[in-house]
Amino acid sequence: MMESNKLKELSGNDNFDTKEEKKLSASNRLSELRLILLGWRWPGKSLTGNSILGREEFRLERASEFSVKRDTERHGRKLTVVDTPGWFSAQTTPTAYQQEMARSLGMCPPGPHAFLLVVPVGMFTDTDRARIEENLVLFGEAVWRHTMVVFTWAEVLKNMPIERYIRRQGSALQWVLDKCKKRYHVINNDAFGEHTQVPQLIEKVEKMVAEEGGHFRPMTEEEKAQNQVTAEATDENSNPKEVKEKRELGARPKQNCSFSSVWTVDVESP
């Protein structure tokens, strides 16, 4: 019983094993699931994709600069997972990387069922929140209705419930979760292969698809044009010195970004 309660706390789903939810899960079941991974450059995004696929398909030793698609048959359905170039916490995402993120939509037609926003457990700052907003705006405001936060490296929390960790991170992380309608899941990246957290993630995605009336539909050309106008206006209002520094930095990761010390999260007993 204690083990079951702990699993519920970690998964962020208090009633996932009730009869009613099992019935809902069966009715929401999809024969195919298309997922796009979004997140930071190094800590856990590609590894999460490998956990979902059940084998090592995405290279971990070198961060990719391109979107990569992999397919498999698992958990009784076809799974398509697209891994995208990761962004840096302390600098604007290079345009080439954003173009690759946008290209991921065409790699899983007619559109992804979910965007999995991979957030490693650690100190979450307002700069991290700004990077998320900066990159998800590429897909339009509707992207938030199809986005689920996936917390990785949660094993460092030990006995701390994920809800407590979220509260301790304050308004920046809460803003992201509110935009996602508080949809989130937890995956321990030290477990690989068959473990219960992946089927639970799939069930949550299927429930989200049912609630939102289907998969994500890409922006129209009119919406893209409006986003471009907004982005250009933002650039014109930027500090010229700051823009120059960003151009000089290019695609080099900043050493002291917020998630560089993901293993040093302050943990208390609940």
C-alpha positions as CSV (number, residue, x, y, z in Angstrom):
1,M,0.0,0.0,0.0
2,M,2.8,2.4,0.9
3,E,4.5,1.7,-2.4
4,S,1.3,2.3,-4.3
5,N,0.8,5.7,-2.6
6,K,4.4,6.7,-3.3
7,L,3.9,5.9,-7.0
8,K,0.8,8.1,-7.1
9,E,2.6,11.0,-5.5
10,L,5.5,10.7,-8.0
11,S,3.2,10.4,-11.1
12,G,1.2,13.5,-10.1
13,N,-2.1,11.5,-10.5
14,D,-3.9,10.7,-7.3
15,N,-6.5,8.3,-8.7
16,F,-4.8,6.6,-11.6
17,D,-5.7,3.1,-10.4
18,T,-9.5,3.6,-9.8
19,K,-12.0,1.6,-11.8
20,E,-13.5,4.7,-13.3
21,E,-10.1,5.9,-14.6
22,K,-9.3,2.5,-16.0
23,K,-12.6,2.7,-18.0
24,L,-11.7,6.1,-19.2
25,S,-8.2,5.0,-20.2
26,A,-9.6,2.1,-22.3
27,S,-12.1,4.5,-24.1
28,N,-9.3,7.0,-24.8
29,R,-6.9,4.4,-26.2
30,L,-5.2,5.3,-29.5
31,S,-3.6,2.9,-32.0
32,E,-0.9,5.5,-32.8
33,L,0.7,8.1,-30.7
34,R,2.9,10.9,-32.1
35,L,5.1,12.8,-29.6
36,I,7.5,15.8,-29.9
37,L,10.2,16.3,-27.3
38,L,11.1,19.9,-26.3
39,G,13.5,21.1,-23.7
40,W,17.0,22.0,-22.7
41,R,20.1,20.9,-24.6
42,W,21.7,18.4,-22.2
43,P,19.8,17.2,-19.1
44,G,17.5,14.3,-20.0
45,K,15.5,15.2,-23.1
46,S,16.9,12.6,-25.5
47,L,17.2,10.1,-22.6
48,T,13.5,10.5,-21.9
49,G,12.8,9.7,-25.6
50,N,14.8,6.5,-25.3
51,S,12.8,5.6,-22.2
52,I,9.6,6.0,-24.1
53,L,10.8,4.0,-27.0
54,G,12.3,1.3,-24.7
55,R,15.7,1.3,-26.4
56,E,18.6,3.7,-27.2
57,E,17.6,5.5,-30.4
58,F,18.6,9.0,-29.7
59,R,22.3,9.7,-29.2
60,L,23.2,11.0,-25.8
61,E,26.9,11.6,-26.2
62,R,26.4,14.5,-28.6
63,A,23.6,17.1,-28.6
64,S,21.8,17.1,-31.9
65,E,21.3,20.2,-34.0
66,F,18.5,18.6,-36.1
67,S,15.1,17.1,-35.4
68,V,15.3,13.3,-35.4
69,K,12.3,10.9,-35.8
70,R,12.1,7.4,-34.5
71,D,9.2,4.9,-34.7
72,T,8.5,1.7,-32.8
73,E,5.6,-0.6,-31.7
74,R,5.2,-0.6,-28.0
75,H,2.5,-1.0,-25.4
76,G,0.1,-2.2,-28.0
77,R,0.4,0.9,-30.3
78,K,2.6,2.6,-32.8
79,L,4.8,5.2,-31.2
80,T,6.4,8.0,-33.1
81,V,8.9,10.2,-31.1
82,V,10.6,13.3,-32.6
83,D,13.6,14.7,-30.7
84,T,14.3,18.3,-31.3
85,P,17.5,20.5,-30.8
86,G,17.7,21.5,-27.2
87,W,18.0,25.2,-26.1
88,F,20.3,26.9,-23.7
89,S,19.0,28.4,-20.4
90,A,21.0,31.7,-20.4
91,Q,20.9,32.8,-24.1
92,T,18.4,33.2,-26.9
93,T,17.9,30.0,-29.0
94,P,19.7,30.1,-32.4
95,T,17.4,30.7,-35.3
96,A,18.6,27.5,-37.0
97,Y,17.5,25.5,-33.9
98,Q,14.1,27.1,-33.9
99,Q,13.6,26.3,-37.6
100,E,14.4,22.6,-36.8
101,M,11.9,22.7,-33.9
102,A,9.2,24.0,-36.3
103,R,10.2,21.4,-38.9
104,S,9.4,18.6,-36.3
105,L,5.7,19.2,-37.1
106,G,6.1,18.0,-40.6
107,M,7.8,14.8,-39.3
108,C,4.7,13.5,-37.6
109,P,1.7,14.3,-39.9
110,P,-1.0,15.3,-39.6
111,G,0.2,16.6,-36.3
112,P,1.6,15.5,-32.9
113,H,-0.7,14.3,-30.2
114,A,1.5,15.9,-27.6
115,F,4.5,18.1,-27.0
116,L,6.5,16.7,-24.0
117,L,8.2,19.6,-22.3
118,V,11.1,17.9,-20.5
119,V,12.1,19.8,-17.3
120,P,15.0,18.3,-15.2
121,V,14.4,18.5,-11.5
122,G,16.6,21.4,-10.2
123,M,16.5,25.1,-9.5
124,F,13.9,26.6,-11.9
125,T,14.3,30.4,-12.6
126,D,12.4,33.1,-14.4
127,T,15.0,32.9,-17.1
128,D,14.1,29.3,-17.7
129,R,10.5,30.2,-17.9
130,A,11.3,32.9,-20.5
131,R,13.3,30.3,-22.6
132,I,10.2,28.0,-22.6
133,E,7.9,30.8,-23.7
134,E,10.4,32.0,-26.3
135,N,10.5,28.5,-28.0
136,L,6.9,27.3,-27.6
137,V,5.6,30.5,-29.2
138,L,6.9,29.1,-32.5
139,F,3.9,26.8,-32.5
140,G,1.2,29.3,-31.6
141,E,-0.8,29.8,-28.5
142,A,-2.7,26.5,-29.1
143,V,0.5,24.5,-28.3
144,W,-0.1,24.9,-24.6
145,R,-3.4,22.8,-24.8
146,H,-1.3,19.9,-26.1
147,T,1.8,20.2,-23.9
148,M,2.6,18.1,-20.9
149,V,5.6,18.8,-18.6
150,V,7.7,15.7,-18.0
151,F,10.0,16.0,-14.9
152,T,13.2,14.0,-15.3
153,W,15.9,13.0,-12.8
154,A,13.2,12.9,-10.1
155,E,15.2,10.3,-8.2
156,V,17.2,13.2,-6.6
157,L,14.0,14.1,-4.8
158,K,14.2,10.9,-2.8
159,N,11.2,11.0,-0.5
160,M,10.0,14.5,-1.4
161,P,6.6,14.5,-3.2
162,I,6.8,16.2,-6.6
163,E,4.0,18.6,-5.5
164,R,6.2,19.9,-2.8
165,Y,9.1,20.4,-5.2
166,I,6.8,22.4,-7.5
167,R,5.6,24.7,-4.7
168,R,9.2,25.3,-3.6
169,Q,10.2,26.5,-7.2
170,G,7.7,29.4,-6.9
171,S,5.9,31.4,-9.6
172,A,8.2,30.7,-12.6
173,L,7.5,27.0,-12.7
174,Q,3.9,27.5,-11.6
175,W,3.3,29.8,-14.6
176,V,4.5,27.0,-17.0
177,L,2.2,24.4,-15.3
178,D,-0.7,26.7,-15.4
179,K,-0.2,27.2,-19.2
180,C,-0.2,23.4,-19.5
181,K,-3.4,23.1,-17.5
182,K,-1.3,21.5,-14.7
183,R,-0.6,18.4,-16.8
184,Y,2.7,16.8,-15.8
185,H,4.3,13.5,-15.3
186,V,7.5,12.2,-13.6
187,I,10.1,9.8,-15.1
188,N,13.1,8.5,-13.2
189,N,16.0,8.4,-15.7
190,D,18.0,5.9,-13.7
191,A,15.4,3.3,-14.8
192,F,15.6,2.0,-18.4
193,G,13.5,-0.4,-20.3
194,E,10.2,-1.7,-18.9
195,H,8.9,0.4,-16.0
196,T,5.4,1.6,-15.0
197,Q,6.1,5.3,-15.6
198,V,6.0,5.1,-19.4
199,P,2.6,3.4,-19.7
200,Q,1.2,6.0,-17.2
201,L,2.6,8.8,-19.3
202,I,0.9,7.3,-22.4
203,E,-2.4,7.1,-20.6
204,K,-2.1,10.7,-19.5
205,V,-1.3,11.8,-23.1
206,E,-4.3,9.9,-24.4
207,K,-6.6,11.5,-21.8
208,M,-5.3,15.0,-22.8
209,V,-6.0,14.2,-26.5
210,A,-9.5,13.2,-25.6
211,E,-10.1,16.4,-23.6
212,E,-8.7,18.6,-26.3
213,G,-10.6,17.0,-29.1
214,G,-7.7,15.4,-31.0
215,H,-4.2,16.1,-32.0
216,F,-2.4,19.4,-32.4
217,R,-3.1,21.3,-35.6
218,P,-0.3,23.5,-37.0
219,M,-0.8,27.3,-37.4
220,T,-2.3,28.8,-40.5
221,E,-0.2,31.1,-42.7
222,E,-2.1,34.1,-41.2
223,E,-1.1,33.0,-37.7
224,K,2.5,32.5,-38.7
225,A,2.6,36.0,-40.3
226,Q,1.3,37.5,-37.1
227,N,3.9,35.7,-35.0
228,Q,6.6,37.0,-37.3
229,V,5.4,40.6,-36.8
230,T,5.4,40.1,-33.0
231,A,8.9,38.6,-33.1
232,E,10.3,41.4,-35.2
233,A,8.8,44.0,-32.9
234,T,10.4,42.3,-29.9
235,D,13.8,42.4,-31.7
236,E,13.5,46.1,-32.5
237,N,12.9,46.9,-28.8
238,S,15.8,44.8,-27.6
239,N,18.9,46.3,-26.1
240,P,21.5,46.6,-29.0
241,K,24.4,45.7,-26.6
242,E,22.5,42.6,-25.5
243,V,21.7,41.6,-29.1
244,K,25.4,41.9,-30.0
245,E,26.5,39.8,-27.1
246,K,24.0,37.1,-28.1
247,R,25.3,37.0,-31.6
248,E,28.8,36.7,-30.4
249,L,27.8,33.8,-28.1
250,G,26.3,31.9,-31.0
251,A,25.3,28.4,-30.0
252,R,27.8,27.9,-27.2
253,P,26.1,26.8,-23.9
254,K,26.7,28.9,-20.9
255,Q,28.6,27.0,-18.2
256,N,26.6,28.4,-15.3
257,C,23.1,27.9,-16.6
258,S,20.3,27.1,-14.2
259,F,20.3,23.4,-14.8
260,S,24.1,22.9,-14.8
261,S,23.9,21.8,-11.2
262,V,20.9,19.5,-11.5
263,W,22.3,17.1,-9.0
264,T,22.6,19.6,-6.2
265,V,18.9,20.3,-5.6
266,D,18.1,21.0,-2.0
267,V,16.1,18.1,-0.6
268,E,14.2,18.0,2.7
269,S,12.3,15.2,4.2
270,P,8.6,15.6,3.7
